[in-house]
């Protein structure tokens, strides 16, 4: 009825994400044991070699020596991401609604032309033809036009502040 419904997270995924916060110390491996009932499953490794109590090395499911990244963090240090998290981009100013006039449309057209030229220069005409101007989204273009209309952008520094662009001078 117009209200957004709250989506429920799958139990297994919720347990996996919040394994560290569990009251019993938590372990990511136990999540798989619970969700897939692996403790109740019988191994069929004795069917191929009934003489050996351990079964053959191909079929025998061995207990891993490493538990999880909670209990053995050093074993997983190789898999840590070295990509730094991006800083939160500043949002465009909250501006009042207005009716665009011919000057706003002229600025919008000039910005679109600049985006077309820059996309063709940086990525080639084929990219411009296939994907359109990828240098600036329509949302950003609208923000610039709105901010100029409300006199929030008058200099390059104002544009950099409003749009959160760090590469403003490189893009032209």
C-alpha positions as CSV (number, residue, x, y, z in Angstrom):
1,X,0.0,0.0,0.0
2,X,2.7,2.4,-0.9
3,X,4.9,1.7,2.2
4,X,8.2,0.0,1.4
5,X,8.3,-3.5,2.8
6,X,11.2,-4.6,4.9
7,X,13.2,-7.3,3.3
8,X,14.2,-10.2,5.5
9,X,17.7,-11.4,5.3
10,X,18.2,-15.2,4.8
11,X,19.0,-16.8,8.2
12,X,22.2,-18.4,7.0
13,X,23.5,-15.2,5.5
14,X,22.6,-13.3,8.7
15,X,24.4,-15.9,10.8
16,X,27.5,-15.7,8.6
17,X,27.6,-11.9,8.7
18,X,27.1,-11.7,12.4
19,X,29.2,-14.8,13.5
20,X,31.6,-12.6,15.5
21,X,28.8,-11.1,17.6
22,X,27.4,-14.5,18.7
23,X,27.3,-15.0,22.5
24,X,29.1,-18.4,22.2
25,X,32.2,-16.9,20.6
26,X,30.9,-17.4,17.1
27,X,32.4,-19.4,14.3
28,X,31.7,-19.1,10.6
29,X,32.1,-22.8,10.1
30,X,29.2,-23.6,12.4
31,X,27.0,-21.6,10.2
32,X,27.5,-24.1,7.4
33,X,27.0,-27.0,9.8
34,X,23.7,-25.5,10.9
35,X,22.4,-24.4,7.5
36,X,23.5,-27.5,5.6
37,X,23.1,-30.0,8.5
38,X,26.6,-31.3,7.7
39,X,26.9,-33.0,11.1
40,X,24.0,-35.3,10.3
41,X,25.3,-36.3,6.9
42,X,27.1,-39.6,6.6
43,X,30.3,-39.8,4.6
44,X,30.4,-42.6,2.0
45,X,34.2,-42.9,2.1
46,X,34.0,-46.5,3.5
47,X,32.1,-47.8,0.5
48,X,35.2,-47.8,-1.8
49,X,37.7,-49.2,0.8
50,X,35.9,-51.0,3.6
51,X,39.2,-52.5,5.0
52,X,40.8,-49.1,5.8
53,X,39.0,-47.4,8.8
54,X,39.8,-44.0,7.3
55,X,38.5,-44.9,3.8
56,X,40.4,-43.8,0.7
57,X,42.0,-40.4,0.6
58,X,39.8,-39.5,-2.4
59,X,36.4,-40.0,-0.7
60,X,37.2,-39.2,2.9
61,X,36.1,-35.8,4.0
62,X,38.8,-34.5,6.3
63,X,38.2,-32.0,9.0
64,X,40.0,-28.8,7.9
65,X,42.9,-27.7,10.1
66,X,41.9,-24.0,9.8
67,X,38.6,-23.1,11.3
68,X,37.6,-19.6,10.1
69,X,38.8,-16.0,10.0
70,X,37.5,-15.4,13.5
71,X,39.5,-18.2,15.1
72,X,42.5,-18.1,12.7
73,X,42.8,-14.6,11.5
74,X,46.5,-14.9,10.5
75,X,45.6,-17.7,8.0
76,X,43.3,-15.3,6.1
77,X,45.6,-12.2,6.1
78,X,46.6,-13.1,2.5
79,X,43.0,-12.4,1.4
80,X,42.6,-9.0,2.9
81,X,41.6,-6.3,0.5
82,X,44.3,-3.7,-0.2
83,X,41.8,-1.4,-1.9
84,X,41.2,1.7,0.2
85,X,37.6,2.6,0.9
86,X,36.5,5.6,-1.0
87,X,35.7,8.7,1.0
88,X,32.1,9.6,1.2
89,X,31.2,12.0,-1.7
90,X,29.6,15.3,-0.7
91,X,26.1,15.7,-1.8
92,X,24.7,18.4,-3.9
93,X,23.1,21.2,-1.9
94,X,19.4,20.8,-1.1
95,X,17.8,23.4,-3.3
96,X,14.2,24.7,-3.8
97,X,12.3,23.6,-6.9
98,X,12.1,26.1,-9.7
99,X,11.0,26.4,-13.3
100,X,13.9,26.2,-15.7
101,X,14.3,29.2,-18.0
102,X,16.1,29.6,-21.3
103,X,19.4,30.3,-19.5
104,X,19.2,27.0,-17.6
105,X,18.4,25.1,-20.8
106,X,21.4,26.8,-22.5
107,X,23.7,25.8,-19.7
108,X,22.4,22.3,-19.8
109,X,22.9,22.1,-23.5
110,X,26.5,23.5,-23.2
111,X,27.3,21.0,-20.5
112,X,25.9,18.1,-22.6
113,X,28.0,19.2,-25.6
114,X,31.1,19.4,-23.3
115,X,30.4,15.9,-22.0
116,X,30.1,14.6,-25.6
117,X,33.4,16.2,-26.6
118,X,35.2,15.0,-23.5
119,X,33.8,11.4,-23.8
120,X,34.9,11.3,-27.5
121,X,38.4,12.7,-26.6
122,X,39.0,10.4,-23.6
123,X,37.2,7.2,-24.6
124,X,36.7,7.5,-28.3
125,X,33.8,8.1,-30.6
126,X,32.7,4.4,-30.4
127,X,32.1,4.8,-26.6
128,X,30.1,8.0,-27.1
129,X,28.1,6.3,-29.8
130,X,27.5,3.1,-27.8
131,X,27.1,4.4,-24.2
132,X,26.5,8.1,-24.6
133,X,28.4,10.7,-22.6
134,X,30.0,8.8,-19.7
135,X,32.0,11.7,-18.2
136,X,29.0,13.0,-16.2
137,X,25.7,11.5,-15.1
138,X,22.4,13.2,-15.7
139,X,22.0,13.6,-11.9
140,X,25.3,15.5,-11.7
141,X,24.4,17.6,-14.7
142,X,21.1,18.5,-13.1
143,X,22.8,19.3,-9.8
144,X,25.2,21.7,-11.6
145,X,22.4,23.5,-13.4
146,X,20.4,23.7,-10.2
147,X,23.3,25.1,-8.2
148,X,24.2,27.6,-10.9
149,X,20.5,28.8,-11.0
150,X,20.6,29.3,-7.2
151,X,24.1,31.0,-7.4
152,X,25.8,28.2,-5.4
153,X,28.4,27.7,-8.2
154,X,30.3,30.7,-9.4
155,X,33.9,29.4,-9.5
156,X,35.8,26.1,-10.1
157,X,36.3,25.8,-6.3
158,X,32.5,26.1,-5.8
159,X,32.0,23.4,-8.4
160,X,34.5,21.1,-6.7
161,X,32.9,21.7,-3.3
162,X,29.3,21.1,-4.6
163,X,30.1,18.0,-6.7
164,X,32.9,16.5,-4.5
165,X,35.1,16.2,-7.6
166,X,38.8,15.7,-6.9
167,X,39.8,15.5,-10.5
168,X,38.1,18.7,-11.7
169,X,41.1,20.3,-13.2
170,X,42.1,17.1,-15.1
171,X,38.7,16.8,-16.8
172,X,38.6,20.3,-18.1
